[in-house]
Amino acid sequence: MGNIQLNGDTKLFGIIGHPIKHTLSPVMQNAAFQELGIKATYVPFPVGVDNLETVLKTLPQMGVSGVNITVPHKQAALTLMDTISEEAKKICAINTVLFKGNKLHGHNTDGIGFIRSLEEKGINPKGKNALVLGAGGAARAVAVALADAGVKELYLYNRTRERADLLSQHIDHHFTYCSPHVLEDHQIRSKEDLEHIDIVVNATTLGLNPSDPIPVSPIFFKKGTLFYDLIYHGETNWIQVAKQSKMEVLNGLSMLVHQGALSFEFWTGKPAPVETMQTALEKYLCRSEN
Ligand SMILES: NC(=O)c1ccc[n+]([C@@H]2O[C@H](COP(=O)([O-])OP(=O)(O)OC[C@H]3O[C@@H](n4cnc5c(N)ncnc54)[C@H](OP(=O)(O)O)[C@@H]3O)[C@@H](O)[C@H]2O)c1
């Protein structure tokens, strides 16, 4: 797996967001290009909200082939696409753009990436009761994916109740067979309300800082419930406490890899080398955490 020489034939991909300094996507996408011998490179583009439209219109003219879109642009990008995939329409956000000529084709791989990360562990959410904590971009993709996958009951909880209500209405509108329940503050401290949950997903930013409180205590859940933290940097306190309480646990690394692999496939039309991407990330995180 040698380094690819950059020259006039090299295809260019990237990620647009703000802040973007800590993105891990270049690590896994460049590893994938190298593994398959594709003459391409992937770089971060720091782009503020005021410049999103100009940048998205300019990049294809500069020969860029595709980009990922991250915080804070995922929803704003939706209005700037020429075509939008069914998946992106369902989530109402874009995380992947393919440039063809001057046309922008928008897609979203977060939800399928999340489901693939479950499938990889032999977990099928169909018929299960799931609780999603948070109502931001990640929670939206996960909640929509769970509704799409046929969960039995979907519960939502967010610090700002109105945002959970909006997400619930969105899902209710798009999926005739799924009508989410928005939990009140007292309900996420109640065994009666939580002990039938099979999968709980932390899609809040709680845990990014080691001094953060845990989003919900495992004491209210039955043993063996899956505690899935979307944070991908090692083990959060929440995951550690859940393990001590005999819960199943998963962190966000696998979702990160799968959403990236699906973006790679959308751009290149080739099967992504998922293992290579995962190993590149694990090695990088191991180096940066030591
Ligand atoms: N593994 C992956 O592939 C992947 C992909 C995307 C995101 N993520 C992770 O998912 C998390 C959420 O990302 P996002 O893009 O959805 O962020 P976001 O859009 O900014 O949403 C943040 C969410 O966290 C909640 N929150 C923030 N501070 C809180 C606090 N002190 N107490 C309770 N809730 C709080 C917010 O609630 P309010 O509405 O009340 O503000 C909101 O629901 C991040 O940790 C991110 O790293 C992982």
The ligand as an ORCA input file, in Angstrom:
! r2SCAN-3c Opt
* xyz 0 1
  N     -20.504      7.969     15.127
  C     -20.844      8.785     14.150
  O     -20.696      8.466     12.958
  C     -21.432     10.129     14.469
  C     -22.026     10.899     13.459
  C     -22.580     12.136     13.809
  C     -22.512     12.579     15.132
  N     -21.921     11.810     16.076
  C     -21.877     12.247     17.493
  O     -23.225     12.471     17.915
  C     -23.274     13.542     18.861
  C     -24.334     14.558     18.426
  O     -23.921     15.170     17.225
  P     -24.910     16.136     16.400
  O     -24.233     16.429     15.124
  O     -26.284     15.587     16.393
  O     -24.891     17.451     17.328
  P     -25.989     18.602     17.416
  O     -26.799     18.660     16.166
  O     -25.267     19.797     17.909
  O     -26.994     18.114     18.598
  C     -26.545     18.077     19.929
  C     -27.583     17.370     20.811
  O     -27.020     17.227     22.118
  C     -27.896     17.816     23.068
  N     -27.113     18.396     24.160
  C     -26.059     19.230     24.048
  N     -25.593     19.558     25.271
  C     -26.395     18.926     26.178
  C     -26.433     18.881     27.588
  N     -25.568     19.571     28.342
  N     -27.379     18.122     28.178
  C     -28.268     17.418     27.435
  N     -28.286     17.423     26.082
  C     -27.356     18.174     25.460
  C     -28.650     18.882     22.307
  O     -29.832     19.194     22.999
  P     -30.595     20.600     22.779
  O     -31.483     20.403     21.584
  O     -31.336     20.778     24.059
  O     -29.535     21.646     22.567
  C     -28.890     18.157     20.978
  O     -29.961     17.253     21.076
  C     -21.850     14.110     18.930
  O     -21.214     13.561     20.068
  C     -21.183     13.599     17.661
  O     -19.792     13.420     17.833
  C     -21.375     10.590     15.768
*
